[in-house]
Amino acid sequence: MSKVSPAKKQHRSMRGKSVDMDLLRKRNELTPAVGNAKVNARGDEIGPGGKIIKKREELVAEHYAVANASQQRQPVEEIIEETPVAQEPVKKAAKTTKKSAAPAEVAAEESALDAEEEWIEDEDGNFVKKGE
């Protein structure tokens, strides 16, 4: 037989055993949580020496009271009255594709667009709007 270290022997003996997680939670619910959260495993706020300052239920009720107060609801009619009406957008000339339009139509459209905004080339070779 091969020799097995005591650590491995203990590890092997844990195989197949069930662990009751609910029982572990109940046993340790008053144990302070690890870190700087200042709460216990149950969620109660704790002070020096592990003394419970506020219970979890009080903290939850306080949170929802603040959250509900900040969310004041308005009837839908008031919201509709308050929203500004958008102005009708300025219509631009519809572009036609070169495949579907005759060359004369495309040229007329391009000249109409050029008439709206004329671009010129400056000394550096950049195109800028005329008059700028």
C-alpha positions in Angstrom: 0.0 0.0 0.0 1.1 3.5 -0.7 1.4 6.1 2.0 -1.1 8.9 2.0 -0.4 12.1 3.8 -2.9 13.1 6.5 -4.0 16.2 4.5 -5.0 14.1 1.5 -6.6 11.6 3.8 -8.8 14.3 5.3 -9.6 15.7 1.8 -10.7 12.2 0.7 -12.9 11.8 3.7 -14.9 15.0 2.7 -16.0 13.5 -0.6 -19.6 12.6 -0.9 -20.7 14.5 2.2 -23.6 16.9 1.9 -23.3 20.5 3.2 -26.4 22.3 4.4 -25.9 25.8 3.2 -29.1 27.2 4.8 -27.9 25.9 8.2 -24.5 27.6 7.7 -26.2 30.9 6.8 -28.4 30.7 9.9 -25.5 30.0 12.2 -23.4 32.9 10.9 -26.0 35.6 10.1 -24.9 37.7 13.1 -21.2 37.4 12.2 -19.7 40.6 10.9 -19.0 40.6 7.2 -15.4 40.7 6.0 -14.3 44.2 4.7 -15.3 47.7 5.5 -19.0 47.5 4.9 -20.0 47.6 8.6 -22.8 45.0 8.2 -23.3 41.5 9.3 -24.0 38.6 7.1 -27.8 39.2 7.4 -27.5 42.9 6.2 -27.9 44.7 9.5 -25.9 47.8 10.0 -23.5 47.2 12.9 -21.4 49.6 15.1 -18.5 49.1 17.4 -18.3 45.7 19.1 -20.7 44.2 16.6 -23.8 46.0 18.1 -26.7 46.2 15.6 -27.5 49.9 14.9 -30.2 49.4 12.3 -31.9 46.2 11.3 -32.0 45.1 7.7 -35.8 45.7 7.5 -35.4 49.3 8.6 -32.7 49.9 6.0 -34.8 48.5 3.2 -37.9 50.5 4.3 -35.8 53.7 4.4 -34.4 53.0 0.9 -37.8 52.6 -0.6 -39.2 55.6 1.2 -36.4 57.8 -0.3 -36.7 56.2 -3.8 -40.5 56.6 -3.9 -40.3 60.2 -2.8 -37.9 61.1 -5.6 -40.1 59.5 -8.2 -43.1 61.7 -8.2 -45.5 60.5 -10.9 -47.5 62.8 -13.2 -50.6 62.0 -15.1 -50.0 61.4 -18.8 -52.1 64.4 -19.8 -49.8 66.8 -17.9 -46.7 65.3 -19.6 -48.2 65.7 -23.0 -49.1 69.3 -22.3 -45.6 70.1 -21.1 -43.8 68.6 -24.1 -43.0 71.2 -26.8 -44.3 70.6 -30.2 -41.6 70.0 -32.8 -41.5 72.4 -35.7 -41.9 71.0 -39.1 -38.4 70.3 -40.6 -37.2 72.2 -43.6 -37.7 70.1 -46.7 -34.6 69.7 -48.9 -34.6 68.8 -52.5 -35.0 65.1 -52.8 -31.9 63.4 -54.2 -32.4 61.0 -57.1 -30.0 58.2 -57.9 -28.0 58.3 -61.1 -29.3 54.9 -62.1 -33.0 55.9 -61.9 -32.8 59.4 -63.2 -32.0 60.9 -66.6 -28.7 62.7 -66.8 -30.5 66.0 -67.3 -32.4 65.5 -64.0 -29.2 64.7 -62.1 -27.4 67.8 -63.5 -30.4 70.0 -62.6 -30.4 68.6 -59.1 -26.7 69.1 -58.6 -26.9 72.6 -59.9 -29.8 73.3 -57.5 -27.7 72.0 -54.6 -24.7 74.0 -55.7 -26.9 77.2 -55.8 -27.9 76.6 -52.1 -24.3 76.2 -50.9 -21.4 77.4 -53.0 -18.0 76.1 -52.0 -14.7 77.5 -53.0 -11.1 76.3 -52.6 -8.9 78.4 -50.3 -5.1 78.9 -50.5 -4.4 75.7 -48.5 -6.5 73.5 -50.8 -9.4 73.2 -48.4 -13.0 73.7 -49.6 -15.0 76.3 -47.6 -18.4 77.9 -48.1 -18.4 81.0 -50.2 -18.4 84.1 -48.0 -16.6 82.6 -45.0 
